[in-house]
Amino acid sequence: MLHYAVVFFVIALIAALFGFGGIAAGAVGIAKILFVVFAVLAVASFLFGLLRKG
């Protein structure tokens, strides 16, 4: 999932470079959402791993 967030961020950078502001804003929004979902799932996985071992 982190891979997709980085891909959308790169798409946003390229779109911004060529002047497509709307596409860049949309891609950044998607990248932010994917990164937050990744972070939440990573923390949850870490916590459940600690609980299972403990």
C-alpha positions as CSV (number, residue, x, y, z in Angstrom):
1,M,0.0,0.0,0.0
2,L,2.9,2.3,0.7
3,H,4.1,1.6,-2.8
4,Y,0.8,2.9,-4.3
5,A,1.0,6.1,-2.1
6,V,4.5,6.7,-3.5
7,V,3.3,6.1,-7.0
8,F,0.5,8.6,-6.7
9,F,2.9,11.1,-5.2
10,V,5.2,10.8,-8.1
11,I,2.2,11.2,-10.5
12,A,1.3,14.3,-8.6
13,L,4.8,15.7,-9.0
14,I,4.9,15.0,-12.7
15,A,1.5,16.5,-13.2
16,A,2.4,19.6,-11.3
17,L,5.6,19.9,-13.3
18,F,3.6,20.0,-16.5
19,G,1.0,22.4,-15.1
20,F,-2.0,20.0,-14.5
21,G,-3.0,21.4,-11.2
22,G,-6.3,19.5,-10.8
23,I,-4.8,16.2,-11.6
24,A,-1.9,16.9,-9.2
25,A,-4.2,17.9,-6.4
26,G,-6.3,14.7,-6.9
27,A,-3.2,12.5,-6.9
28,V,-1.8,14.1,-3.8
29,G,-5.2,13.6,-2.1
30,I,-5.2,9.9,-3.0
31,A,-1.5,9.6,-1.8
32,K,-2.3,11.1,1.5
33,I,-5.3,8.8,2.1
34,L,-3.2,5.7,1.1
35,F,-0.4,6.8,3.4
36,V,-2.7,7.3,6.4
37,V,-4.3,3.9,5.8
38,F,-0.9,2.3,5.6
39,A,0.2,4.0,8.8
40,V,-2.9,2.9,10.7
41,L,-2.5,-0.7,9.4
42,A,1.2,-0.8,10.3
43,V,0.5,0.4,13.9
44,A,-2.3,-2.0,14.3
45,S,-0.2,-4.9,13.0
46,F,2.6,-3.9,15.4
47,L,0.3,-3.8,18.4
48,F,-1.4,-7.1,17.5
49,G,2.1,-8.7,17.2
50,L,3.0,-7.4,20.6
51,L,-0.2,-8.8,22.1
52,R,0.2,-12.2,20.5
53,K,3.7,-12.6,21.8
54,G,2.8,-11.3,25.3
